Amino acid sequence: MQLDKIITNSINIFLIELNNSIIYNNLINLTRNKKIYRYFTDSDTFNDRLIIYLIHLSFFFVRFKSKNKKDFLQNFFDYSFRQIETSIREIGHGDVTVNKKMKEYINYFYFIVDKTKNWENSSFEDKIEIVKKILNIKNNSKDIVNYIDKYIIFLANNSLNSFSKSVLDVQI
């Protein structure tokens, strides 16, 4: 009986991690879209990609947050930031730098969430100001607002389950 519980728990943990991995890869797929770099940044660095990922992630959480998905989303949040930490370590940073960068990225993520939580109720001009604050840019803010609005429509047209089935072929 005890062995059955252990096996069941192990299978559940594996399925949760697999599900998280698929969702994470779908959001990374969005982040790797070369077309959006012309709006967001002139370069293609780890930091630039991470910021674009955090923007996608923040709108993803805003779209799918609900009380009945809270545990699932917390688990996915943890998984996402573990993946970011792993990526920072793979670049070659040490423990002190990794901890410092993780704190910065988590704070930046919450900054994005805070600024965008009422995105859909904001005017186009307010959205432009939000984008300027998030990305600290002067140009392309209208294009970025249009991209984010299309991304929100994309999220609205897809269920959370659709993100966990396979890697989506995304054209936003």
C-alpha positions in Angstrom: 0.0 0.0 0.0 2.8 2.4 0.9 4.6 1.5 -2.4 1.5 2.4 -4.3 1.4 5.9 -2.7 5.0 6.4 -3.5 4.5 5.4 -7.2 1.4 7.5 -7.5 3.2 10.5 -6.0 6.2 10.0 -8.3 3.9 9.8 -11.3 2.0 13.0 -10.3 5.3 14.9 -9.8 6.5 13.7 -13.2 3.3 14.8 -14.9 3.3 18.2 -13.2 7.0 18.8 -14.2 6.2 17.6 -17.8 3.2 20.0 -18.0 5.3 22.9 -16.6 8.0 22.1 -19.2 5.5 22.2 -22.1 4.0 25.5 -21.0 7.4 27.0 -20.3 8.6 25.9 -23.8 5.5 27.5 -25.4 6.2 30.8 -23.7 9.9 30.5 -24.7 8.7 29.9 -28.3 6.9 33.2 -28.2 10.0 34.9 -26.8 12.2 33.6 -29.6 10.1 35.1 -32.3 12.7 37.2 -34.1 10.0 39.6 -35.4 9.3 41.0 -32.0 12.9 42.0 -31.4 12.5 44.9 -33.9 9.9 46.3 -31.5 11.4 45.5 -28.1 15.1 45.9 -28.6 18.0 46.4 -31.0 20.0 43.6 -29.6 19.4 39.9 -28.8 21.1 39.3 -25.5 20.1 37.0 -22.7 18.8 39.9 -20.7 16.7 41.2 -23.6 15.2 37.7 -24.2 14.5 37.4 -20.5 12.7 40.7 -20.3 10.5 39.7 -23.2 9.9 36.4 -21.6 8.9 38.1 -18.3 6.4 40.3 -20.2 4.9 37.3 -21.8 4.8 35.5 -18.5 3.2 38.4 -16.7 0.3 38.6 -19.1 0.0 34.8 -19.0 -0.5 34.9 -15.2 -2.9 37.8 -15.4 -5.0 36.0 -18.0 -5.1 32.6 -16.2 -5.1 33.6 -12.5 -8.1 32.2 -10.6 -8.6 30.6 -7.3 -9.0 27.1 -8.6 -5.7 27.4 -10.6 -3.7 29.0 -7.8 -1.7 25.9 -6.9 -1.0 25.1 -10.5 0.2 28.6 -11.4 2.3 28.8 -8.2 4.0 25.5 -9.3 4.5 26.9 -12.8 5.9 30.2 -11.4 8.4 28.2 -9.3 9.3 26.1 -12.3 9.8 29.1 -14.6 12.2 30.9 -12.2 14.1 27.6 -11.5 14.6 27.5 -15.3 15.8 31.1 -15.3 18.2 30.4 -12.5 19.5 27.3 -14.4 20.1 29.5 -17.5 22.0 32.1 -15.5 24.2 29.3 -14.0 24.8 27.9 -17.4 26.1 31.3 -18.6 28.8 30.8 -15.9 27.8 33.1 -13.1 28.5 32.1 -9.5 26.2 31.7 -6.5 26.4 35.3 -5.4 25.7 36.7 -8.8 22.9 34.2 -9.5 21.2 35.2 -6.2 21.5 38.9 -7.0 20.2 38.5 -10.6 17.3 36.2 -9.5 16.2 38.8 -7.0 16.4 41.5 -9.7 14.4 39.4 -12.2 11.7 38.4 -9.7 11.3 42.1 -8.6 11.2 43.1 -12.3 8.5 40.5 -13.0 6.4 41.9 -10.2 7.0 45.4 -11.4 5.7 44.3 -14.8 2.6 42.6 -13.3 1.9 45.7 -11.2 2.1 48.0 -14.2 0.1 45.8 -16.5 -2.6 44.3 -14.3 -5.2 46.8 -15.6 -3.9 46.7 -19.2 -7.2 45.9 -20.9 -9.0 48.8 -19.1 -6.3 51.3 -20.1 -6.4 53.7 -23.0 -3.9 53.3 -25.8 -2.0 56.4 -24.6 -1.8 54.9 -21.1 -0.5 51.6 -22.5 2.2 53.5 -24.3 3.3 55.1 -21.0 3.2 51.7 -19.3 5.5 50.2 -22.1 7.9 53.1 -21.7 8.1 52.5 -18.0 8.6 48.8 -18.3 11.1 48.8 -21.1 12.7 52.3 -20.6 12.4 53.1 -24.3 11.2 56.0 -26.4 10.7 54.4 -29.8 8.4 51.6 -31.0 6.1 51.9 -28.0 3.0 51.9 -30.3 4.2 48.7 -32.0 4.8 47.1 -28.7 1.3 48.0 -27.4 -0.2 46.6 -30.6 1.9 43.4 -30.1 0.8 43.0 -26.5 -2.8 43.6 -27.5 -2.6 40.8 -30.1 -0.9 38.6 -27.5 -3.8 39.2 -25.0 -6.3 38.2 -27.8 -4.2 35.1 -28.4 -4.3 34.2 -24.7 -8.0 34.9 -24.6 -8.6 32.5 -27.5 -6.6 29.7 -25.9 -7.3 27.8 -22.7 -4.7 27.0 -20.1 -4.9 23.3 -21.3 -4.0 24.3 -24.8 -0.7 25.6 -23.5 0.1 22.3 -21.8 -0.7 20.0 -24.7 2.3 20.6 -27.0 4.5 23.3 -28.3 2.2 25.8 -30.0 2.9 27.2 -33.4 2.4 30.9 -32.6 1.9 33.6 -35.1 1.1 36.9 -33.3 
